[in-house]
Amino acid sequence: MPYKTLSYEEFLDFDQQIRVFKRCGISFERKYTEEMARAYLKNNNSFYRLSSYCDSFERRRPDGGDGAAEYEGLDFQHLVDLSIIDFRLREVLLHLIIHIEHHLKIKLSRFLRLYAIDPCAIVKEFAGSQYLPQDLYRTMQRASSSDYSRDIYLECEPDVPVWVMLELLQLGELKAFISFLRYQDIFSEEDSCTLADLDYELGSVRTLRNAAAHNSGILNGLLQCDNRKLSDRIYNELLDAKDQAGNYIFTEEELEDSNLSRALKDITTAVFLHHDLVTSPGVKRSMAERLHELKLRFNKRISYDPDKAAGFSLAFLARVIDLWHPFPLADN
């Protein structure tokens, strides 16, 4: 927003920050007066972080079309509310992606055992491939330098079996291993397709994990679309999904790339992979509880217009949560 309106080369005092918001068409008519907004900017959030959420709201030009574009119906409370939802989303995503990583390692170990893969030979083959940009053994040694994983590696060096390697690899390195596996001519066509799907989908999850772990905003670019698509299996599941009344939950128009921001596609992918990979009923129930608490927060303070980017995105995520993490879960 303000990146077209002001320079970030100097500090702005709180009165200047309020003036910038007002100049862009942002009102102070809901919960926050200008005085309350100054206090919020001083004690709770930064101007730069809060203003970034403006990029999730539409702008319009004044009548005549000659003036600078202003935000339409945007109040300071919208920015505060979306930033709070985003923070809670990042907390949930970190837990969700930790589960994905753990159960992905379990799936890969089970998968390789099924094909009777030599556990040490596959590690050496991966180390000699070009799929990991850095030396694999140096990567494992780095991981094993931690007090929390040192013994895992030292007990088996130098012949490291694949289950030890998996425990020492981070998410991006796991993706590289899956890239390596999918091109090995040892798996069935169906399993090769599964590996290809995981390889593609983990790109989204890794990007999302990095953003959440570094406390970067995720819902601050809901108008920004890119060419990255949902994987075919996720797209097809969404397109075929029906509610209890037999009505389709999503439409083809909604699933077009031009309607889905990069963040919306990444979050959808992560929620799907948790649904697909996690086998523990307790973990599934716990995550369903967290996701539904988050969903209830979406419109708790403000009702977002479902025809606008922010409202559409939150409503879309609510349906994704209901589809893949229904709550309460039926007792087994």
C-alpha positions in Angstrom: 0.0 0.0 0.0 2.0 2.9 1.2 5.0 1.7 -0.9 3.5 3.9 -3.7 2.7 6.8 -1.4 5.7 7.4 0.8 9.4 6.7 1.2 10.6 4.2 3.9 13.9 6.0 4.1 12.9 7.9 7.2 11.1 7.1 10.5 7.5 8.3 10.7 6.1 9.4 14.0 2.7 8.1 15.0 0.8 11.1 13.7 2.5 10.8 10.4 1.6 7.1 10.2 -2.1 7.9 10.9 -2.0 10.5 8.2 -0.6 8.1 5.7 -3.4 5.6 6.4 -6.0 8.3 6.0 -4.4 9.6 2.8 -4.9 6.1 1.4 -8.6 6.0 2.3 -8.4 4.0 5.5 -11.0 5.1 8.0 -11.0 5.1 11.8 -14.8 4.7 12.3 -15.2 1.2 13.8 -13.5 0.0 17.0 -10.4 2.2 16.7 -10.3 6.0 17.0 -7.2 7.8 15.7 -6.0 8.0 19.3 -6.6 4.3 19.9 -4.8 3.5 16.7 -1.7 5.6 17.7 -1.6 3.5 21.0 -1.9 0.3 19.0 0.9 1.2 16.6 3.1 2.2 19.6 2.5 -0.9 21.7 1.1 -3.8 19.7 2.2 -3.7 16.1 4.5 -2.0 13.6 3.3 0.4 10.9 5.2 -1.5 8.3 3.7 -4.9 9.3 0.2 -3.6 9.7 0.2 -1.7 6.5 1.3 -4.8 4.6 -2.2 -6.2 5.1 -3.6 -3.4 2.9 -2.4 -5.5 0.0 -5.2 -8.0 0.7 -7.9 -5.4 0.1 -9.2 -3.9 -3.1 -8.7 -0.2 -4.1 -10.7 2.1 -6.3 -10.1 5.4 -8.0 -12.2 8.4 -7.1 -14.9 9.4 -9.5 -13.3 10.8 -12.6 -10.3 8.4 -12.4 -7.6 11.0 -12.1 -6.8 10.8 -8.3 -4.7 8.2 -6.5 -6.4 4.9 -5.9 -7.9 4.5 -2.4 -9.0 1.5 -0.4 -12.7 0.9 -0.6 -14.5 0.5 2.7 -11.3 -0.3 4.5 -11.1 0.6 8.2 -8.1 0.4 10.6 -9.8 -2.4 12.4 -9.8 -4.6 9.3 -6.0 -4.4 9.3 -5.7 -5.2 13.0 -8.2 -8.1 12.7 -6.5 -9.7 9.7 -3.1 -9.4 11.3 -4.4 -11.2 14.5 -6.0 -13.9 12.3 -2.7 -14.2 10.4 -0.7 -14.6 13.7 -3.0 -17.4 14.9 -2.9 -19.0 11.5 0.9 -19.1 11.6 0.8 -20.8 15.0 -1.5 -23.5 13.8 0.5 -24.0 10.6 3.7 -24.6 12.5 2.1 -27.4 14.4 0.4 -28.8 11.3 3.7 -28.8 9.3 5.6 -30.5 12.1 3.0 -33.3 11.9 3.4 -33.5 8.2 7.2 -33.8 8.4 7.0 -36.5 11.1 4.4 -38.6 9.3 6.2 -38.1 5.9 9.3 -39.7 7.4 7.2 -42.6 8.7 5.6 -43.0 5.3 9.0 -43.0 3.5 10.5 -45.6 5.8 7.5 -47.9 5.4 7.5 -47.3 1.6 11.2 -48.3 1.2 10.8 -51.3 3.5 7.9 -52.5 1.3 10.2 -52.5 -1.7 13.0 -54.2 0.3 15.4 -51.3 -0.5 18.9 -51.7 0.9 18.8 -49.1 3.7 22.5 -48.1 3.5 22.9 -48.4 -0.3 20.0 -46.0 -0.9 21.7 -43.3 1.3 25.0 -43.7 -0.7 23.1 -43.4 -4.0 21.3 -40.3 -2.8 24.6 -38.8 -1.6 26.1 -39.4 -5.1 23.2 -37.8 -6.9 22.7 -34.2 -7.9 19.4 -33.7 -6.0 20.9 -32.2 -2.9 22.9 -29.1 -3.5 25.2 -29.7 -0.5 27.1 -32.8 0.6 24.7 -35.2 2.2 27.2 -36.5 4.8 28.2 -33.0 5.8 24.4 -32.2 6.1 24.0 -35.1 8.5 27.0 -34.2 10.5 25.7 -30.7 10.8 22.4 -32.0 12.1 24.1 -34.5 14.4 26.1 -31.6 16.0 23.0 -30.8 18.0 22.7 -32.1 21.5 19.3 -33.5 20.6 20.4 -35.6 17.6 24.2 -36.4 18.1 23.8 -40.0 19.3 21.4 -40.9 16.4 24.2 -40.3 13.9 27.3 -41.4 15.8 25.9 -44.8 16.6 25.9 -45.8 12.9 28.6 -43.7 11.1 29.8 -44.2 8.4 27.2 -46.7 7.2 24.1 -44.6 7.8 20.8 -46.4 7.2 18.0 -44.5 5.5 15.8 -44.3 8.7 18.6 -42.4 10.5 19.1 -40.2 7.5 15.4 -39.3 7.4 15.5 -38.2 11.0 18.4 -35.9 10.3 17.0 -34.2 7.2 15.0 -31.0 7.3 11.9 -30.5 5.2 13.7 -29.1 2.1 16.2 -31.9 2.2 13.4 -34.4 2.5 11.9 -32.9 -0.6 15.2 -33.4 -2.4 15.2 -37.1 -1.3 11.7 -37.6 -2.7 12.8 -35.9 -6.0 15.6 -38.5 -6.1 13.3 -41.4 -5.4 10.6 -40.5 -7.9 13.1 -41.0 -10.8 14.4 -44.4 -9.6 13.1 -47.2 -11.8 12.1 -49.5 -8.9 8.6 -48.4 -8.0 5.2 -49.1 -9.4 3.6 -46.6 -11.6 1.1 -45.7 -8.8 3.8 -45.2 -6.2 5.9 -43.2 -8.7 2.9 -40.9 -9.1 2.5 -40.6 -5.4 6.1 -39.5 -5.1 5.7 -37.0 -7.9 2.7 -35.5 -6.1 4.6 -35.3 -2.8 7.6 -33.7 -4.6 5.4 -31.0 -6.0 3.2 -30.4 -3.0 6.2 -30.1 -0.6 7.4 -27.1 -2.5 4.3 -25.2 -1.2 4.6 -26.6 2.3 8.3 -25.7 2.6 7.5 -22.1 1.5 4.7 -21.9 4.0 6.8 -23.4 6.8 9.6 -20.9 6.2 7.2 -18.0 6.3 5.5 -19.2 9.5 8.8 -20.1 11.2 10.2 -16.6 10.5 7.0 -14.9 11.5 6.4 -13.5 8.1 2.9 -12.3 7.1 0.9 -14.9 5.1 -2.5 -13.2 4.7 -1.0 -9.9 3.5 -1.1 -10.7 -0.2 -4.5 -12.2 -0.9 -4.8 -10.2 -4.1 -1.5 -11.6 -5.5 -1.9 -14.6 -7.7 0.9 -16.5 -9.4 1.2 -19.3 -12.0 1.8 -22.1 -9.4 -1.1 -24.5 -9.5 -2.7 -26.8 -7.0 -1.5 -30.4 -7.6 -3.9 -32.4 -9.8 -5.0 -34.7 -6.9 -5.8 -31.7 -4.7 -7.6 -29.9 -7.4 -9.7 -33.0 -8.3 -10.6 -33.7 -4.6 -11.8 -30.1 -4.2 -13.7 -30.2 -7.5 -15.4 -33.5 -6.5 -16.1 -32.6 -2.9 -19.8 -32.6 -1.8 -21.5 -31.7 1.4 -23.9 -33.9 3.3 -26.8 -32.7 1.2 -24.9 -33.8 -2.0 -24.1 -30.2 -3.2 -20.6 -29.5 -4.6 -18.5 -27.5 -2.1 -16.3 -25.7 -4.6 -16.9 -24.5 -8.2 -14.6 -24.7 -11.2 -14.6 -20.9 -11.3 -13.4 -20.6 -7.6 -10.6 -23.1 -8.3 -9.1 -21.1 -11.2 -5.6 -19.9 -10.6 -6.7 -16.3 -11.1 -9.0 -16.5 -8.0 -6.5 -18.2 -5.7 -3.6 -16.3 -4.1 -0.3 -18.1 -3.6 -1.0 -18.1 0.1 -4.4 -19.7 -0.4 -2.9 -22.5 -2.5 0.0 -23.1 -0.1 -2.3 -23.3 2.9 -4.8 -25.6 1.1 -1.9 -27.9 0.2 -0.7 -28.1 3.7 -4.1 -28.9 5.1 -4.6 -31.6 2.5 -1.2 -33.2 3.2 -1.9 -33.3 6.9 -5.2 -35.1 6.1 -3.4 -37.4 3.7 -0.3 -38.3 5.6 -1.2 -38.3 9.3 -2.5 -41.7 10.5 -2.8 -41.0 14.3 -6.4 -40.5 15.4 -5.3 -38.5 18.4 -3.2 -36.1 16.2 -6.0 -35.8 13.7 -8.5 -34.9 16.5 -6.1 -32.4 18.1 -5.4 -30.6 14.7 -9.2 -30.6 13.9 -9.8 -28.8 17.2 -7.1 -26.2 16.5 -8.3 -25.6 12.9 -11.9 -25.2 13.9 -10.9 -22.7 16.7 -9.1 -20.8 14.0 -12.1 -21.0 11.7 -14.4 -19.6 14.3 -12.1 -16.6 14.7 -12.3 -15.7 11.0 -15.5 -13.6 11.3 -15.7 -13.2 15.1 -14.8 -9.5 15.0 -15.6 -8.5 11.4 -17.8 -10.0 8.8 -15.7 -9.9 5.6 -17.4 -9.5 2.3 -17.2 -12.9 0.6 -17.1 -11.2 -2.8 -13.8 -9.5 -1.9 -10.4 -11.1 -1.7 -10.1 -11.3 2.1 -13.6 -12.6 2.7 -13.4 -15.1 -0.2 -10.0 -16.4 1.1 -11.3 -16.9 4.7 -14.5 -18.6 3.5 -12.5 -20.8 1.1 -10.2 -21.9 4.0 -13.2 -22.6 6.2 -14.6 -25.0 3.6 -11.2 -26.6 3.2 -11.0 -27.2 6.9 -14.5 -28.6 7.0 -13.7 -31.0 4.1 -10.4 -32.5 5.4 -10.6 -31.9 9.1 -14.2 -32.2 10.1 -15.0 -31.6 13.8 -16.2 -33.1 16.0 -14.7 -36.3 14.6 -16.8 -39.5 14.7 -15.8 -41.8 17.5 -13.9 -44.9 16.3 
